[in-house]
Amino acid sequence: MNRKDDPDTVFSEEEDPYTPALEVSDLRRSLHSIMKPAITVDIDTPIRDAIHLMQSKRIGCVLVTSHRKLLGIFTERDVLKKIVGTSFDLRTTPITEVMTINPQALNEDDTIAYALNFMDLGGYRHIPLVNDLFEPVGLCSIKDIISYLVQHFADEVLNLPPHPFASAEEEIVLPDEPDLLADDEG
């Protein structure tokens, strides 16, 4: 029997194996603490200019606005799914032809936990943050949330075993998978 399973073992708070690594209060912080500035383009912006802006700023999306109101979002996924392999003239076609219209958005006062759940359920990698007038005030990406978690819980994350759901005594058995790199001839 190891110490963790022995009911008579007394742990200090620092070594209590049941103390969660992530506190609920950490996930109740507002998105304001991790959001990035909103990078926007106008609805008349040509696709080429939007892509160039994304490349130069090293960002995964731009928010599309008209009269400062959020109308759409243009992401790397849109480039791959809607542009690659088509005959769009990137110099003249407006971003409105390929953007995702009426994107879901959150408020900067919403919590990290709420955003994480919202993004997971919707399959979003980026979520615009808007004010009461639906004007973009920021952007939150899944990368921003992961960076926050790693920054605040680096020791817990970096000290996880290779297979965190297995105990040290258990042997991990992976399912047989075909060798995808093997030659067809043997």
C-alpha positions, -999 to 999 in steps of 0.1 A, spaced: 0 0 0 14 34 -9 11 65 12 -17 80 -8 -39 49 -3 -31 46 35 -60 63 54 -37 69 84 -12 89 65 -12 126 73 -2 150 46 9 186 49 -11 210 27 19 212 3 20 174 -3 -17 166 -2 -23 145 -33 -59 157 -35 -52 194 -37 -62 206 -71 -34 221 -92 -59 245 -107 -80 267 -84 -115 276 -95 -108 313 -87 -80 312 -114 -106 303 -140 -130 330 -128 -107 358 -138 -120 380 -165 -109 377 -201 -97 413 -198 -66 399 -181 -56 377 -210 -72 394 -241 -52 408 -270 -61 440 -288 -86 436 -316 -70 438 -351 -98 449 -374 -103 455 -411 -131 473 -429 -157 454 -449 -142 468 -482 -107 454 -475 -95 431 -502 -87 395 -492 -50 400 -500 -47 429 -476 -63 410 -448 -40 380 -453 -10 403 -455 -21 419 -422 -24 385 -406 10 375 -418 28 407 -408 12 407 -373 16 370 -369 -21 365 -359 -46 338 -368 -76 361 -376 -88 396 -381 -122 411 -371 -142 426 -399 -161 458 -390 -183 484 -405 -189 517 -387 -169 502 -358 -195 474 -354 -184 437 -356 -198 421 -387 -175 391 -392 -143 373 -385 -117 361 -411 -95 333 -399 -68 310 -412 -95 283 -415 -114 306 -439 -82 309 -460 -79 271 -462 -115 262 -466 -128 291 -488 -99 304 -508 -73 278 -515 -80 261 -548 -105 288 -559 -103 315 -585 -108 345 -563 -89 376 -573 -73 383 -539 -65 419 -549 -101 429 -557 -124 405 -539 -136 421 -506 -132 402 -474 -170 400 -470 -170 373 -497 -151 348 -475 -154 359 -439 -176 342 -413 -205 365 -408 -221 373 -374 -195 356 -353 -203 346 -317 -187 371 -293 -181 375 -256 -176 405 -233 -142 412 -218 -158 408 -183 -167 371 -190 -146 346 -173 -118 324 -186 -138 293 -177 -168 305 -196 -147 313 -227 -130 280 -226 -163 261 -224 -179 284 -251 -149 279 -274 -149 241 -269 -187 238 -275 -185 260 -306 -153 247 -320 -138 282 -320 -101 290 -318 -107 327 -316 -135 346 -299 -140 384 -304 -146 404 -273 -171 433 -277 -186 461 -257 -223 468 -253 -224 485 -287 -210 453 -303 -178 471 -311 -146 449 -309 -125 457 -279 -102 426 -279 -97 391 -290 -91 359 -271 -76 328 -286 -73 293 -273 -35 299 -274 -40 328 -250 -59 306 -225 -33 278 -227 -5 303 -222 -22 316 -191 -26 281 -177 10 272 -184 23 304 -170 3 300 -138 6 262 -134 40 255 -151 52 232 -123 20 211 -123 20 209 -161 57 202 -166 58 175 -139 29 154 -153 40 119 -162 40 110 -199 6 92 -194 -10 112 -165 -39 88 -160 -17 58 -153 0 51 -120 37 44 -119 31 7 -114 8 3 -145 22 -4 -179 7 16 -207 -5 -6 -235 -12 13 -267 -36 -2 -293 -19 -18 -323 -18 7 -352 -6 0 -387 28 13 -395 19 42 -417 55 46 -428 61 10 -438 66 1 -475 36 -14 -492 58 -43 -503 69 -53 -468 
